[in-house]
Every structure is written in C-alpha cells, then in structure tokens.
C-alpha cells in the first residue's frame, strides 16, 4: 500500500488510537471469557434448589462450558486464520452475549446447560482470537506487555466471579449472574467493531478448504478426554477406563486424517518445531499445577485449618489478585529480558512456591499457605506472559489463530487433568492418613504439592532444553511456505 508523506503523522496517530481501542476490546473479551467460568461456580447451590436437581446434575452447567471451550478452541483458531479473525471474533462476542441472555431466561435445567455450551463456544472464539490479534496489531517489542495485560484481565475475571456472583445471587437471584454479562458483552461488541483492524485478504495459498473431518475427530477426541477426566469426581471407575483407550484411538485417527488432509486443521510439522512443542508441553504441566490450588486449597483451608466458607473464599482470592497485579509488570519483564529466559526463571519461582507448600507445617496456619501461594501465583503470571509471548512471536501471521488455539487447548487440558489427577492424589494421601480430618487434609496437601513440584521441575527442564534447541538453526522457512 502506498503511503504519502503528508499523511504519515495522521496515520501514526490513527494507528496508536486504533491499538488502544483494539487492546480495550481484546482485554474485555478475555475478562468476559474468564468471568463466564468463575461466576457460575458460586451459583451451583442456588441452581440445585431452583431446579430441584442434584449437585451432579447442576455441575453440568460448569462442565458444558468447559467442554465447549476445550473441544472447539483449536478449530475456531483455524477458522479465524482461514476466514478472518475480526469477523469471527465479532461473531463470537455476539454469540456469547446472546447465550448469556438465554442462560438468564432458562425455564429449565436442560435449557440452561445447552445455553452454557453455546456460551462456551463464544468464549472459545474470544480466548483463541484475542491472543492472535495481539500479535497482529501490537508492535513486537510491546507484545509481552500486551499479553501481560490480557493475562491481568483474565485473572481479574477469575477473581471477580465468586464475589460478584455471590452478591448478585443474594440481591437478585441466580439469573442475574448470567444476565450481568449481557450489557458487558454489548459494550465489548461495540469496542471490537470500532477498534479491531480489518481482516487482511488472504492469498490463494492460505485460504484453503476448512478441515471438517479433522475438526470433528479432534472435537470428539477432546470431548472424550474431558469426560474421562471429569466423570467420577476424581475416582477412576469402569467408564473412565473405557473412555481413555477411546481417547488414544481418537488421537491416532486424528494424526492419520491430518497426514492425508489437503488443508489440515493442524499441520504436523508445526508441532515438530521445538519452541512450539516446548510451549505447549510446559503450558499443560503448569496448568495442571495451578488447578491444584483450586482443587486442594478449599479442602485444606476448611478441614485442615478450620476456616469458615467466607474466610476460605477470601484466602482463595489471594491467588487471582496476585495474578492481576503481576500481569502487566510480568509482561514488561518479558519485553526487557526475553521470553525464554523469563519462562525458565518463572518456573523456578513456581517450583519454590510448590516446594514451600509441600513442606509447610500446619501450625503456621493461614500464613503458611498464603505466602507460598503468592510466590507460586507470581511465578505463574510471569510464566504465562513469557510462554505466550515466546510462542506467539515465532508464529507466522497466517498461523497465529491456530497457535493461540493450541496454547489455550494445552492450558484447558492441563486444568482438566489437574482437577482429576491431582484431586485423586489428594484423596489417596488424605485417606492413607489414619488420623483426624485436619491432619488428613494437611497430609493430602503436602503430598499433592510434592507431586506438583516434580511437574514444575519437569516443565523447567523442557523449557531449558528448548532454549538450547532454539540456538540451533531451524529450517522454518522451508516448512513455513509449503502447504499453506
């Protein structure tokens, strides 16, 4: 495109304003998606009472949302690469807003669960494309700060959900926790429509047919994995043992389909790139560890330390608050010192926090839990900014949607795995402790975070090894041009 000298200053000013509008819409998109997850949990008891349903039945209000995100997030990332990220993100925000209204007007539980699945689809679009659009609109030297801002907004949404949801339920009933996101969604839609850059026309080599077969196989496989990890509340039974081989078969079938597809959903050579492979593996391990704080923390605080439900919620909010405060500074550290170096440093900080939780004596009380949690969460905020920045910076423009989708997928798989596997570790260690409920909970926490420490050390080893691989010449150009 031709640029005329007299228009240079005006164009630069318009670009700065446009970037601010874009970041505002993308940040609020991330907040909405995370708020949609956390605000529903606090409403489960009210939903059980309103619909005369069991806890297992209303739990699907949360599971349906998580399943939709997990199974579709890679596909929507590729759809954005193929058909335009701006167009798809606007559709995703509109879909999320409409589904929020449907949730708030649900006449029965089945309607609510179905609407939550649709809402999860909108959230998947927002989560996958927000990260991709950062790489498209923000200068490379500021990418870390922008991604840190998105992480901050996501953490604020997570922290805000329980307290906002409780206040809304107390004042207006359960429908308010869904209806409150409707005006916010309309605001985000307006900001995105005004601020998002126009979709760039794709070249003929990029805009190929959408891989419907691969998408269906991957969605079914991921859905089966999510069910295998969630059914049974952490206790593996016959259904889980049947579903896991089905997952393995689905992975093999997906690899076979992708190797033969003319326009595959995931190009297998992408996953062979050391930095992307390392980023996905460490993201899943770290998410597994962070889910441990949400699964184990409430049991230890209530049974091990004897805190009331209100105090448990207050203590648990320390983690998201630290993430919110650390997100933007973490992004600036990444911009200044480099993504790969900061990723390894962040994992070292996380390992310190996990180790402290695994050896913290019960008599230290709340301080013995909160201080290591602050260390762990601060390390997590730095890792998220570093890992996402490193992976997204190396992604080619036409692949940013799919790479962002893969990153979010690895995180969601880690959250699901952590909820099941780490919950099982806690239950096993607590049951093995033949003592009071308090000492059993403390023993379970120590054992679980000992396992978490090992997982973080594994992630640090993978990240450090990828730094060595990155110093070697990688024939990226060859694989980058072909086939897309």
Buried (B, 14 or more C-beta within 10 A) or exposed (E): EEEEEEEEEEEEEEEEEBBEBBBBBBBBBBBBBBBBBBBBBBBBEBBBEBBEBEEEBBBBBBBBBBBBBBBBBBBBBBBBBBBBBBBBBBBBBBBBBBBBBBBBEBEEBEEBBBBBBBBBBBBBBBBBBBBBBBBBBBEEEBBBBBBBBBBBBBBBBBBBBBBBBBEBBEEEBBBBBBBBBBEBBEBBBEBBBEBBBEBEEBEEEBBBEBBEBBBBBBBBBBBBBBBBBBBBEBEBEEEBEEBBEBBEEBBEBBBEBBEEBEBBBBBEBBEEBBBBBBBBBBBBBBBBBBBBBBBBBBBBBBBBBEBEEEBBBBBBBBBBBBBBBBBBBBBBBBBEEBBBBBBBBBBBBBBBBBBBBBEBEBEEBBEBBBBBBBBBBBBBBBBBBBBBBBBBBBBBEBBBBBBBBBBBBBBBBBBBBBBBBBBBBBBBBBEEBEEEBBBBBBBBBBBBBBBBBBBBBBBBEBBBEBBEEBEEEBEEEEBBEEEB
